[in-house]
Amino acid sequence: MVKITGIEFRNPTILASGIMGTTGASLVRMANSGAGAVVTKSIGPEPKTGHPNPSMVKLDCGFLNAMGLPNPSYADFDNEIKIAKEGADVPVIASIFGGNAEEFVRVAEGLTEAKPDAFELNVSCPHAEGYGATIGTDSCMVEAITAAVCDAVDAPVWVKLTPNVTDIRSIGKAAENGGADAVVAINTLRGMAIDINSGYPILGNRFGGLSGPAVRPVAIKCVYDLYETLEIPVIGVGGVSSWEDAVEMIMAGASAVQIGSAVHEGIEVFGNIATGIEQFLQDNGYAGVEDITGLAHEVI
Ligand code: RRO
């Protein structure tokens, strides 16, 4: 059991936003497969079709995606959250996005009646013009958006950060100053793949966000830096596919670990990682995840 931002989780594994999070039924399925909590696909102020196909490509080191925030808008998504809340016995977190503070607040307020256990503010999609990383690289906007949503809702507010910055600590600090209850790091890392036969970038959007094993060391460093800088909890995400990866992320400073790309290998990943962490804690005489959170910062 772990408690983060006032919410209890039966284990420290969380389904990351973007994977299997577009319907209430798929969120319930992830909960039933062992996830300690689930996060929805990011939901915005208006229906959005997303970028042209191909929108995802599997590489030898992970996945490159440019889905382009496809979603039906908050007005058509509250029922999916209700279905997830009714069917899943774990916390359900609503990932939301907008182009400015007013839009973020409109989406958050529009979903409040569905009672998500927390909101995750997506200020970090790497390839969405007017949304995402254009906001998430600007400390002032991150602070203003976070403060506006915190004022508007009672539920805890998490802020998901982009690695596509020179120093993630200043953006994390802006989220904290805005009143965030936690930060989540990292969203995907900007990248491109080119088809050498046609000579064109493979993705319809030309570039996208890299996830999977390739980004894990980037995520570890970001979590490490944020843990050192912030008072609020850090939730780690980026390339975790085994319990050993999760323990490493926790030792860097994560209070819980989100899992995204590895879900494509099989949904039993949550249970396997949760069991592995538990066994590691027991074998080494630790009482809980908090005993090893940030352990890598201790001076020997
Ligand atoms: O929808 C997407 O293309 C997307 C989003 Br919202 C995000 O936050 N991160 C990402 O890699 N893709």
Boltz pocket constraint, residues with backbone or C-beta under 6 A from the ligand:
constraints:
  - pocket:
      binder: B
      contacts: [[A, 18], [A, 42], [A, 65], [A, 66], [A, 67], [A, 68], [A, 69], [A, 70], [A, 122], [A, 124], [A, 125], [A, 126], [A, 187], [A, 188], [A, 209], [A, 210]]
      max_distance: 6.0
